[in-house]
Amino acid sequence: MKIAIAGTRGIPNNYGGFEQCAEYLSVLLTEMGHEVIVYNSHYHPYQKAEFKGVQIVKCYNPENKIGTAGNFIYDFLCMRHAIREKADVLLMLGYTTASVFYPFLNFKKTILVTNMDGLEWKRDKWNNAVKKLAKWFEKLGAKYSPFLVADNPRIQEYLWETYQKESTCIAYGCEPFLNPDESVLKNYGVTAGNYGMLIARMEAENNIEMILDGFAASKLSCPFLVIGNLTTEYGKRLAIKFKNDSRIIFKGGIYNFNHLNNLRYFSRYYFHGHTVGGTNPSLLEAMASGAYIYAHQNGFNSSVLGSDASYFDSAAAITTLLEGSPITDQKRAAAIQNNLQKVNEIYTWPVIAGQYEALCRKVVG
């Protein structure tokens, strides 16, 4: 099959979640014998025409000149190219800047499959007008894309209940962490098993303030690492609010993936406060790193973790978790092992790529 992948800034991954997904999927589908095209922004730092056997097509993207509006132009050009190239399947990773064009493009010979992402219109960073627009884009995506992918059972249920559209549930992927190195901790002033942490974008929907309020109210003496870019207004406000608590250490963004894995692996507890976004990549990475997870109580997180985590829904609940009866070593080890087993059986990239290949074969017939 000829499979085109669009909706990202391109590969190799130089930005975020869907770019990482596109990189792994495209390389693995190529290794399975398919002809795969990935679309890159014209200003992507990788300028070669091929990446590990994947064909790279550069399309004009004025995002760097006019902001988010440029992505509408970029997505349109990518989709038009895939149709002209007679791709058997066009996999759109996300719909926000693409679905408005779905009704006007000729998808008779190229079958459109859309990964519907994770309720973008619920994100707290958007104002009401943008949220309404995002909800409309979601509606267009669900209506005009003949095949949908949901990365979480709760997203799948939502698409059916809201739009009466069936979807295929294919999760995000991750790689198991196999080589812990305790010496990495020296770079961050912590010791194994004696610190808590979180890794997140500094946005309200990730409940970072709730987590830090709960920790600050506790009597614990161990440090708590907060990892995420502090350039947002929300991040700056939190850094000021908690500046007098010497236990809470804002590390800013850390982009060394090996260091992040080691920090997760050797932590006493890892907090995941995300409430929007389906199966969140950072949650899978925490599971794959062997961290013990305290997660916000919501359907997205519980559908992935099940009983293999501790849950919270308020700052008070976090304080109670931290100061209450300690988790036994047996329970902790069992939860970590169960989550690692889920990663190996459900969430590794070869498994995910196999599910996407099966879907492509099904829709092509």
C-alpha positions in Angstrom: 0.0 0.0 0.0 0.9 3.6 -0.4 0.3 5.3 2.9 0.6 9.1 3.4 0.9 10.6 6.9 0.1 14.2 7.5 -0.9 16.5 10.3 2.5 16.9 11.9 5.5 19.3 11.4 7.4 16.3 10.1 10.1 13.7 10.9 12.5 13.0 12.5 10.6 14.2 15.6 11.7 17.7 16.5 8.6 18.9 18.3 6.1 16.6 20.1 3.7 13.8 20.4 2.2 13.4 16.9 5.6 13.9 15.3 7.0 11.1 17.4 4.0 9.0 16.4 4.6 9.8 12.7 8.3 8.9 12.9 7.7 5.5 14.5 4.7 4.6 12.4 6.3 5.6 9.1 9.5 3.7 9.7 7.8 0.5 10.9 5.2 0.6 8.1 8.1 1.0 5.6 9.8 -2.0 7.2 6.6 -4.0 6.7 7.0 -3.4 3.0 4.7 -0.4 2.4 5.5 2.8 0.5 5.1 5.6 3.1 5.1 9.4 2.6 5.4 11.8 5.5 4.9 15.5 5.0 7.3 17.9 6.5 7.1 21.7 6.9 9.4 23.4 4.4 11.4 24.8 7.3 11.9 21.5 9.2 15.6 21.1 10.0 15.7 17.8 8.3 16.0 18.6 4.6 16.7 15.3 3.0 14.2 13.5 0.7 14.2 10.2 2.6 14.4 9.1 6.2 15.1 5.4 7.0 13.3 4.4 3.8 10.4 6.9 4.3 9.7 9.4 1.5 9.8 13.0 2.8 7.7 15.5 1.0 8.2 19.2 2.0 5.2 21.4 1.9 5.0 25.1 2.4 4.0 26.1 6.0 3.7 29.8 6.8 3.2 29.1 10.5 6.6 30.7 11.3 5.2 33.9 9.6 1.5 34.1 10.5 1.2 31.7 13.4 -1.4 29.0 13.8 -3.3 30.1 10.7 -0.4 28.9 8.6 -1.2 25.3 9.6 -4.5 25.5 7.7 -2.5 26.2 4.5 0.0 23.6 5.3 -2.5 20.8 6.0 -4.4 21.7 2.8 -1.3 21.4 0.7 -0.3 18.1 2.3 -3.8 16.6 1.7 -3.9 17.8 -1.9 -0.5 16.3 -2.6 -1.6 12.9 -1.1 -4.6 12.9 -3.3 -2.6 13.8 -6.4 -0.1 11.1 -5.6 -3.0 8.6 -5.4 -2.1 7.4 -1.9 -4.2 4.4 -0.9 -4.6 5.8 2.6 -4.1 9.3 4.0 -3.6 9.2 7.8 -4.3 12.6 9.4 -2.9 12.9 12.8 -5.3 15.4 14.3 -8.0 17.4 12.7 -7.9 20.9 14.0 -6.4 22.6 11.0 -7.5 20.1 8.4 -11.1 19.1 8.9 -12.5 22.4 7.4 -11.2 21.2 4.0 -12.6 17.6 4.2 -15.9 18.4 2.4 -14.1 20.1 -0.5 -11.3 17.6 -1.3 -11.8 14.6 -3.6 -11.1 11.5 -1.4 -12.7 9.0 -3.9 -9.4 7.2 -4.6 -7.5 8.1 -1.4 -9.2 6.9 1.8 -9.1 9.3 4.6 -8.4 8.1 8.2 -8.3 10.7 11.0 -6.8 10.3 14.4 -9.3 12.4 16.5 -6.8 13.4 19.2 -8.1 14.2 22.6 -11.0 16.7 23.0 -9.0 19.8 22.0 -11.9 22.1 22.7 -11.8 21.3 26.4 -8.3 22.7 26.9 -8.2 25.5 29.5 -5.7 27.5 27.6 -8.3 28.4 24.9 -10.9 31.2 25.4 -14.6 30.4 24.7 -14.5 31.6 21.1 -11.6 29.3 20.3 -13.2 26.4 22.2 -16.3 26.7 20.1 -14.3 26.8 16.9 -12.3 23.8 18.0 -15.6 21.9 18.7 -16.8 22.8 15.2 -13.6 21.4 13.7 -14.1 18.3 15.7 -17.6 17.9 14.4 -16.4 18.4 10.8 -13.7 15.8 11.3 -16.1 13.2 12.7 -18.7 13.9 10.0 -16.5 14.0 6.9 -13.7 11.5 7.7 -15.1 8.1 6.8 -12.7 6.3 9.2 -11.8 7.5 12.7 -9.1 6.5 15.2 -9.5 7.1 18.9 -6.5 6.6 21.1 -8.4 5.8 24.3 -11.7 3.9 25.0 -13.2 7.0 26.6 -12.6 9.0 23.3 -14.1 6.1 21.4 -17.2 6.2 23.6 -17.4 10.0 23.2 -17.3 9.9 19.4 -20.1 7.4 19.4 -22.3 9.2 22.0 -21.7 12.6 20.4 -21.6 11.9 16.7 -22.9 8.3 16.4 -19.6 7.5 14.6 -17.7 4.3 15.1 -14.0 4.4 15.5 -11.0 2.1 15.8 -9.3 2.3 19.2 -5.5 2.5 18.7 -3.4 3.9 21.5 -0.3 6.0 21.4 3.0 4.1 21.7 6.1 4.1 23.8 9.4 2.3 24.3 10.3 0.3 27.5 13.2 1.8 29.5 15.8 -0.8 29.9 19.0 0.8 31.1 18.7 2.8 34.4 21.8 4.8 35.4 21.7 6.2 39.0 24.6 8.5 38.3 22.2 10.7 36.2 20.6 11.8 39.5 23.8 13.8 40.5 22.8 16.3 37.8 19.6 17.1 39.7 20.6 17.0 43.3 18.4 14.1 44.3 19.0 10.5 45.5 17.2 7.3 44.4 13.8 6.7 46.0 13.9 10.0 47.9 12.0 12.5 45.7 8.7 13.0 44.0 8.2 14.6 40.6 6.0 15.5 37.7 6.7 16.2 34.0 4.1 18.3 32.2 3.4 21.3 30.0 2.7 24.2 32.4 -1.0 24.4 31.7 -4.0 24.5 34.0 -5.6 21.3 32.6 -2.7 19.3 33.9 -3.5 20.1 37.5 0.0 21.1 38.4 -1.2 23.7 41.0 -3.4 21.1 42.6 -0.5 18.7 42.9 1.8 21.3 44.3 -0.8 22.6 46.8 -1.2 19.0 48.0 2.5 18.4 48.4 3.1 21.9 50.0 0.5 21.1 52.7 2.2 17.8 53.5 4.9 17.3 56.1 7.2 15.5 53.8 10.8 16.7 53.7 11.9 15.1 50.5 12.3 17.3 47.3 9.7 17.5 44.6 10.9 18.1 41.0 8.7 20.1 38.6 9.8 19.6 35.0 8.3 21.7 32.3 8.9 24.9 30.4 8.2 27.9 32.6 7.6 30.4 29.9 3.8 30.2 30.1 1.9 32.7 32.3 0.6 29.7 34.3 4.2 28.3 34.8 5.5 31.7 35.9 2.7 32.2 38.4 3.3 28.7 39.9 7.1 29.4 40.2 6.3 32.6 42.1 3.6 31.0 44.3 5.8 28.2 45.5 9.2 30.0 45.6 9.3 30.0 49.4 8.9 26.2 49.7 12.5 24.9 49.4 11.2 21.4 48.8 9.6 22.3 45.5 12.2 22.6 42.8 11.3 24.0 39.3 13.8 22.6 36.8 12.3 24.1 33.7 12.2 22.0 30.5 14.5 19.0 30.3 14.9 17.5 26.8 17.4 14.7 27.4 15.1 11.7 27.2 17.5 9.4 28.9 17.7 11.8 31.9 13.9 12.0 32.1 13.6 8.2 32.0 16.2 7.9 34.8 14.5 10.5 36.9 11.1 8.7 36.6 12.7 5.3 37.3 14.4 6.4 40.5 11.6 8.6 41.9 9.6 7.6 44.9 6.4 8.7 43.2 5.5 10.3 39.9 2.4 12.6 39.6 0.3 12.6 36.4 -2.4 15.3 36.5 -3.5 15.4 32.9 -7.3 15.6 32.3 -7.5 16.2 28.5 -5.9 14.3 25.6 -6.9 10.6 25.6 -4.0 8.2 26.2 -1.3 10.7 27.2 2.3 10.0 26.0 3.8 11.2 29.2 1.7 8.7 31.2 2.9 5.8 29.0 6.5 7.0 29.4 6.1 7.0 33.1 4.7 3.5 33.0 7.5 2.4 30.7 10.1 3.9 33.0 9.0 1.9 36.0 7.7 4.8 38.0 5.0 4.4 40.7 2.2 6.7 39.5 -0.2 9.0 41.4 -2.8 9.9 38.7 -5.7 12.3 38.5 -8.9 10.4 38.7 -10.6 10.5 35.3 -11.7 8.0 32.7 -8.7 8.6 30.4 -6.1 7.8 33.1 -8.1 4.9 34.7 -8.7 3.2 31.4 -4.9 2.9 31.0 -3.7 2.3 34.6 -6.7 0.4 36.1 -5.9 -0.5 39.7 -2.1 -0.1 39.2 -1.8 3.4 40.5 -3.0 5.7 43.3 -5.6 8.3 42.4 -6.4 11.8 43.5 -9.1 14.4 42.6 -8.1 17.3 44.9 -5.1 18.9 46.8 -6.5 17.5 50.0 -6.6 14.0 48.6 -2.9 14.4 47.5 -1.9 15.4 51.0 -3.7 12.4 52.4 -2.0 10.1 50.0 1.4 11.5 50.9 0.9 11.5 54.7 -1.3 8.4 55.0 -0.2 4.8 55.3 2.8 4.3 53.0 2.3 2.0 50.0 3.8 -1.3 50.7 6.8 -2.4 48.7 4.8 -5.4 47.5 2.0 -3.2 46.2 4.4 -0.8 44.6 6.4 -3.5 42.9 3.2 -5.2 41.6 1.8 -2.0 40.2 5.1 -1.2 38.4 5.4 -4.7 37.0 1.8 -4.7 35.8 2.2 -1.4 34.1 5.4 -2.6 32.4 3.5 -5.7 31.2 0.8 -3.4 29.7 3.5 -1.4 27.9 5.1 -4.5 26.4 1.8 -6.1 25.4 -0.3 -3.1 24.4 1.7 0.1 23.9 5.0 -0.6 22.2 5.4 1.0 18.8 5.6 -2.3 16.8 2.2 -3.3 18.3 0.7 0.1 17.5 2.1 0.1 14.0 0.6 -3.4 13.4 -2.8 -2.1 14.4 -2.5 0.8 12.0 -1.5 -1.5 9.2 -4.5 -3.8 9.9 -6.8 -0.7 9.8 -5.3 0.4 6.5 -5.7 -3.0 5.0 -9.3 -3.1 6.2 -10.3 0.3 4.8 -8.6 -0.4 1.4 -10.3 -3.7 1.2 
